[in-house]
């Protein structure tokens, strides 16, 4: 079993869990009893990844949610991901280990301000990164992930104004790569904006043969240093196929668990944040724990509920994304 992560704020389960329980075995039993599937993001703790039925990035998890025939979906990720699963499965039960596990990008793009921003550009095509609320998705023409954003934006006619929200760094990366001007919402990820160019340079000096792999949510100074820029799945696949034996990984370090499994002969180094802290770990993702996942399956709570009309409206741009992916 993957070792327990040290306690951080918000990790403790509100309900008492018998410490003598074999949580992995109990989760396996409950999955069968509930006809449940556990979907987990790469940024979850390794012990959660190890009990998941499917592990992936936002696009892969959306695809898995759409395909599943399970009666219960337990989503180990953050709130907007569970919302997407519910939108794609309105008649199924969706539970989450911690309902308060949010996202700085989604929180920084409230519906009312987004609608007002959109109104300033009549006729524009609205492209929203999947890291946003269902309400913002419902106001968008297309939803994208870091895996498919370039492909989808490239298909929008050149004469159209494109509004891109909520991640300015991903938007700027796409604009630069596609040679296309876009109007960007000024939001960013609290994890990916914390990486230090200064410390990354120093780390590269200590590991001169290492490849730098970065997520496009990072700031431009970091991306210019990268040997590869891509989604979490893209980073994982690149590292597995790369001839290099060392890789510096500039994204949330939860991905290293699967990278080490995919390439046990290679060394993966988590890029450090600017401050002397664990700021490169997503505090929202890390609110989930194995104990909370067990309780969610046992009690079928916390349960994610959404308004039917919102789910219908938000599904349209999600379906467009899945059709183009």
C-alpha positions, -999 to 999 in steps of 0.1 A, spaced: 0 0 0 12 35 -8 23 53 24 0 77 41 5 114 34 12 136 64 -20 153 77 -28 187 62 -57 210 68 -90 195 56 -78 160 53 -94 146 84 -127 128 80 -155 143 100 -168 108 109 -148 83 128 -132 55 109 -122 23 127 -84 23 125 -83 -15 123 -102 -16 90 -84 -26 59 -96 4 39 -85 -10 5 -104 -42 11 -134 -24 24 -134 0 -6 -132 -31 -29 -162 -47 -11 -183 -15 -13 -176 -10 -50 -191 -44 -56 -221 -39 -33 -229 -4 -46 -221 -13 -82 -198 17 -80 -168 29 -99 -140 51 -85 -126 77 -109 -94 94 -97 -74 123 -111 -36 120 -114 -32 146 -87 -47 124 -60 -26 107 -34 -10 75 -46 -31 54 -22 -63 68 -38 -50 61 -73 -42 26 -63 -79 18 -54 -93 36 -84 -110 18 -113 -98 46 -137 -71 72 -133 -67 100 -158 -67 137 -166 -98 158 -170 -105 147 -206 -100 110 -198 -121 112 -167 -149 129 -186 -147 102 -213 -147 75 -186 -177 91 -168 -197 91 -201 -189 54 -208 -194 39 -174 -224 16 -167 -219 18 -129 -248 29 -108 -226 50 -85 -197 72 -95 -173 81 -67 -152 109 -80 -118 115 -63 -109 148 -77 -123 183 -73 -158 198 -75 -159 208 -112 -148 173 -122 -176 157 -102 -200 182 -118 -189 170 -152 -196 134 -143 -230 143 -130 -239 163 -161 -230 133 -183 -249 109 -159 -279 129 -146 -297 97 -134 -267 82 -116 -255 88 -80 -223 108 -79 -205 110 -46 -172 128 -37 -149 122 -8 -149 159 1 -175 183 -14 -154 213 -4 -125 203 -27 -127 232 -52 -104 248 -77 -88 282 -78 -95 286 -115 -132 278 -111 -134 300 -79 -118 329 -98 -143 329 -126 -178 335 -110 -208 332 -132 -221 368 -130 -187 384 -138 -182 359 -166 -216 367 -182 -208 404 -180 -174 398 -196 -189 377 -224 -215 405 -231 -188 429 -240 -179 408 -270 -212 400 -289 -207 373 -316 -175 360 -300 -169 322 -297 -166 314 -260 -141 286 -251 -138 276 -215 -112 254 -199 -129 225 -181 -116 239 -148 -147 260 -144 -181 258 -128 -211 242 -144 -227 276 -146 -198 289 -167 -198 258 -189 -235 265 -196 -225 300 -209 -198 286 -232 -197 274 -268 -169 249 -263 -153 232 -233 -116 222 -237 -89 205 -216 -52 208 -219 -52 176 -240 -75 189 -267 -76 227 -265 -52 233 -294 -72 210 -317 -105 226 -308 -94 262 -309 -77 256 -343 -110 246 -358 -127 279 -350 -129 301 -381 -101 327 -383 -125 357 -385 -141 349 -352 -132 366 -319 -123 339 -293 -129 345 -256 -108 320 -235 -114 315 -198 -105 310 -171 -68 302 -174 -47 330 -188 -15 309 -190 -31 281 -210 -48 307 -232 -15 326 -238 2 293 -246 -25 285 -272 -25 319 -287 13 318 -291 13 283 -306 -16 289 -330 -6 324 -339 -40 337 -330 -51 366 -308 -76 357 -281 -93 376 -254 -82 360 -221 -99 359 -187 -72 368 -162 -73 337 -140 -46 312 -130 -40 280 -111 -25 285 -76 -3 255 -80 11 261 -115 17 298 -110 39 290 -79 68 273 -98 100 292 -97 121 300 -128 150 307 -105 148 274 -87 141 255 -119 173 269 -135 192 258 -104 176 223 -105 185 220 -142 222 229 -134 223 201 -109 206 177 -134 219 189 -168 207 158 -187 172 159 -173 143 168 -195 119 195 -182 82 185 -186 57 213 -179 19 217 -179 6 246 -200 -10 262 -169 25 273 -159 37 308 -166 55 316 -199 90 318 -183 86 282 -172 72 270 -205 101 285 -224 125 263 -204 105 231 -211 115 203 -234 79 192 -235 47 211 -227 15 191 -223 -14 177 -203 -8 154 -173 -14 124 -196 9 139 -222 36 144 -196 32 108 -184 34 94 -220 64 115 -229 83 104 -199 76 68 -205 88 69 -241 117 94 -235 153 82 -238 163 105 -209 168 88 -175 159 120 -155 129 142 -158 120 174 -140 82 175 -137 66 209 -135 30 201 -124 13 188 -93 35 160 -80 7 135 -76 14 125 -112 48 111 -102 31 81 -87 20 69 -121 52 81 -138 73 59 -115 50 29 -122 52 35 -160 90 39 -160 105 24 -128 140 27 -142 138 65 -145 141 93 -120 114 119 -117 120 151 -98 92 174 -87 99 210 -96 100 232 -65 78 262 -58 92 297 -52 85 296 -14 98 270 10 65 252 13 44 224 -3 28 250 -25 33 227 -56 7 204 -41 -30 213 -48 -46 219 -14 -80 211 -30 -70 178 -44 -53 169 -12 -85 174 8 -95 139 -3 -82 109 16 -86 72 16 -108 74 47 -131 100 31 -134 78 -1 -144 48 21 -170 69 39 -184 82 6 -189 47 -7 -203 34 26 -228 63 32 -233 74 -4 -225 109 9 -215 137 2 -237 134 -28 -235 159 -57 -268 173 -68 -275 198 -96 -304 216 -111 -317 196 -142 -319 227 -164 -283 236 -156 -271 201 -164 -289 202 -198 -274 236 -207 -239 227 -196 -239 194 -214 -240 209 -249 -205 224 -249 -192 193 -231 -207 170 -258 -191 192 -284 -157 187 -268 -161 149 -265 -172 147 -302 -141 166 -313 -118 146 -290 
